[in-house]
Amino acid sequence: MARVAYEKAKEGLSAAKAISVAIGKAIKNEIIDVIRVVAQRNHDRLTLPIMGSKYLRLISDRPSMQDRAYMEQFVSDIGVTTFEDLKTFKKEQEVKYNAMVSERSGMRERMDYFEGLLRVYEKYEPYIKFHKEQWELKGWEHKKYERKHMVELAYYDTYRKGLKEMITELDKKITAGAWRKELASLQMAYEKSTTPYAEVVTDLACVEVLQHNRKDLDGMLENESHKRTPHKDKNITI
C-alpha cells in the first residue's frame, strides 16, 4: 500500500516538474535576454543605430529607446518572445505604415490645394464688389464707373483668371465656402490619424533598435570568442 502511494507521489512530482519546465520555456524571452545583456554591458542602456534607420529618424525622443525598462515593456506589450516573432511583427506594422503614409500624403496634398486656392481667393475677394457694382450700372454711368475703378477691375480679372487656372475640377467654379468646408474636414481627419501613425512609427523604431542591438551583441560576442581562442604558432612543432 505504501509502495503504491509512493509511486503515485513520485508520478505527481514528475508531472509537476514537467509543468514547471513547460512554463519556464513558455515565458523565456530571447529578446528581453538580449536587452538585459546589452544593458549590463552599456551602463544599463541600449545603443542606437547611427545609420540606416528608416523609422528611428522620425522619432524626436530617441534617447527613450535606449531605456532598458521602456524596451522591455514594449516587448511585453506586443507579446513577442523571439526575434523571428519580432520580424513578423515588423512586417505587419510596415503594411499599416505604408497604408497610413499613402492616406496622409493624399490628405496633405488636398489640404495644400485648398489652402492655395483660399490664399488667392483672399486677394480676389475685395475686388468682387467692384465687378458686381460695375454691371449694376447702365450706359454712361457704367463707363464712368469703369474708368474710375480701372485698377480694381484689373485686379479682379487677374485674380479671377489665376484662380480658374488653379482649379482642377472640370467645372472651374469658384466656391470658397465649399473649399473651406472640405479643408476643415480634411484637417480634422488628418489630425485624427496622427496618433495611430505615431504609434506605428514608434513600434517600428523600437524594432529597429532591438534588431540593431541583437546584431551588435552578436558581433561583440563573436569578437570576444576569437580573442579567447588560442592560436597555434606555425613555427612551433608539436
Backbone hydrogen bonds, N-H to C=O, Kabsch-Sander energy under -0.5 kcal/mol:
donor,donor_aa,acceptor,acceptor_aa,energy
5,A,1,M,-2.3
6,Y,2,A,-2.4
7,E,3,R,-2.3
8,K,4,V,-2.2
9,A,5,A,-2.4
10,K,6,Y,-2.5
11,E,7,E,-2.4
12,G,8,K,-2.6
13,L,9,A,-2.3
14,S,10,K,-2.4
15,A,11,E,-2.4
16,A,12,G,-2.1
17,K,13,L,-2.3
18,A,14,S,-2.3
19,I,15,A,-2.3
20,S,16,A,-2.4
21,V,17,K,-2.6
22,A,18,A,-2.4
23,I,19,I,-2.5
24,G,20,S,-2.3
25,K,21,V,-2.4
26,A,22,A,-2.1
27,I,23,I,-2.2
28,K,24,G,-0.9
30,E,81,T,-1.7
31,I,81,T,-0.8
33,D,29,N,-1.9
34,V,30,E,-1.8
35,I,31,I,-2.3
36,R,32,I,-2.5
37,V,33,D,-2.3
38,V,34,V,-2.8
39,A,35,I,-2.5
40,Q,36,R,-2.1
41,R,37,V,-1.4
42,N,38,V,-0.9
42,N,39,A,-0.6
44,D,39,A,-3.1
45,R,39,A,-0.6
45,R,42,N,-1.1
46,L,66,Q,-2.3
54,K,52,G,-0.8
57,R,53,S,-0.6
58,L,55,Y,-1.6
59,I,56,L,-1.8
62,R,60,S,-1.1
64,S,61,D,-0.9
65,M,62,R,-1.8
66,Q,63,P,-1.9
67,D,64,S,-1.1
68,R,44,D,-0.8
71,M,67,D,-2.2
72,E,68,R,-2.5
73,Q,69,A,-2.2
74,F,70,Y,-1.9
75,V,71,M,-2.2
76,S,72,E,-2.2
77,D,73,Q,-2.7
78,I,74,F,-2.1
79,G,75,V,-0.9
80,V,75,V,-1.3
86,L,82,T,-1.9
87,K,83,F,-1.8
88,T,84,E,-1.8
89,F,85,D,-2.5
90,K,86,L,-2.4
91,K,87,K,-1.9
92,E,88,T,-2.0
93,Q,89,F,-2.4
94,E,90,K,-2.3
95,V,91,K,-1.5
96,K,92,E,-1.5
97,Y,93,Q,-2.8
98,N,94,E,-2.7
99,A,95,V,-1.8
100,M,96,K,-2.5
101,V,97,Y,-2.8
102,S,98,N,-2.0
103,E,99,A,-2.3
104,R,100,M,-3.1
105,S,101,V,-2.3
106,G,102,S,-1.9
107,M,103,E,-2.1
108,R,104,R,-2.6
109,E,105,S,-2.2
110,R,106,G,-2.0
111,M,107,M,-2.5
112,D,108,R,-2.4
113,Y,109,E,-1.8
114,F,110,R,-2.4
115,E,111,M,-2.7
116,G,112,D,-2.2
117,L,113,Y,-2.1
118,L,114,F,-2.5
119,R,115,E,-1.8
120,V,116,G,-1.8
121,Y,117,L,-2.4
122,E,118,L,-2.0
123,K,119,R,-0.9
124,Y,120,V,-1.9
125,E,121,Y,-3.1
127,Y,124,Y,-1.5
128,I,125,E,-1.6
129,K,125,E,-0.5
131,H,127,Y,-1.4
132,K,128,I,-2.3
133,E,129,K,-2.9
134,Q,130,F,-2.1
135,W,131,H,-1.5
136,E,133,E,-0.9
137,L,133,E,-0.6
137,L,134,Q,-1.0
141,E,138,K,-1.1
142,H,138,K,-1.0
143,K,139,G,-1.8
144,K,140,W,-2.8
145,Y,141,E,-2.3
146,E,142,H,-2.1
147,R,143,K,-2.1
148,K,144,K,-2.1
149,H,145,Y,-2.2
150,M,147,R,-1.0
153,L,149,H,-2.4
154,A,150,M,-1.7
155,Y,151,V,-2.2
156,Y,152,E,-2.1
157,D,153,L,-2.0
158,T,154,A,-2.3
159,Y,155,Y,-2.8
160,R,156,Y,-2.2
161,K,157,D,-2.3
162,G,158,T,-2.2
163,L,159,Y,-2.3
164,K,160,R,-2.4
165,E,161,K,-1.9
166,M,162,G,-1.4
167,I,163,L,-1.9
172,K,169,E,-1.1
175,T,173,K,-0.9
179,W,175,T,-2.1
180,R,176,A,-2.5
181,K,177,G,-2.0
182,E,178,A,-2.4
183,L,179,W,-2.5
184,A,180,R,-2.4
185,S,181,K,-1.9
186,L,182,E,-2.4
187,Q,183,L,-2.6
188,M,184,A,-2.0
189,A,185,S,-2.2
190,Y,186,L,-2.8
191,E,187,Q,-2.3
192,K,188,M,-2.2
193,S,189,A,-1.5
194,T,190,Y,-0.5
194,T,191,E,-1.0
195,T,191,E,-0.6
197,Y,193,S,-1.8
198,A,194,T,-2.6
199,E,195,T,-2.3
200,V,196,P,-2.0
201,V,197,Y,-2.4
202,T,198,A,-2.4
203,D,199,E,-2.4
204,L,200,V,-2.4
205,A,201,V,-2.3
206,C,202,T,-2.4
207,V,203,D,-2.0
208,E,204,L,-2.1
209,V,205,A,-2.1
210,L,206,C,-2.5
211,Q,207,V,-2.8
212,H,208,E,-2.3
213,N,209,V,-2.4
214,R,210,L,-2.2
215,K,211,Q,-2.2
216,D,212,H,-2.7
217,L,213,N,-2.6
218,D,214,R,-2.7
219,G,215,K,-2.0
220,M,216,D,-2.1
221,L,217,L,-2.8
222,E,218,D,-2.0
223,N,219,G,-2.1
224,E,220,M,-2.4
225,S,221,L,-2.1
226,H,222,E,-2.0
227,K,223,N,-1.8
228,R,224,E,-1.7
229,T,225,S,-1.1
234,K,232,K,-0.6
236,I,233,D,-1.8
237,T,235,N,-0.5
238,I,236,I,-0.6
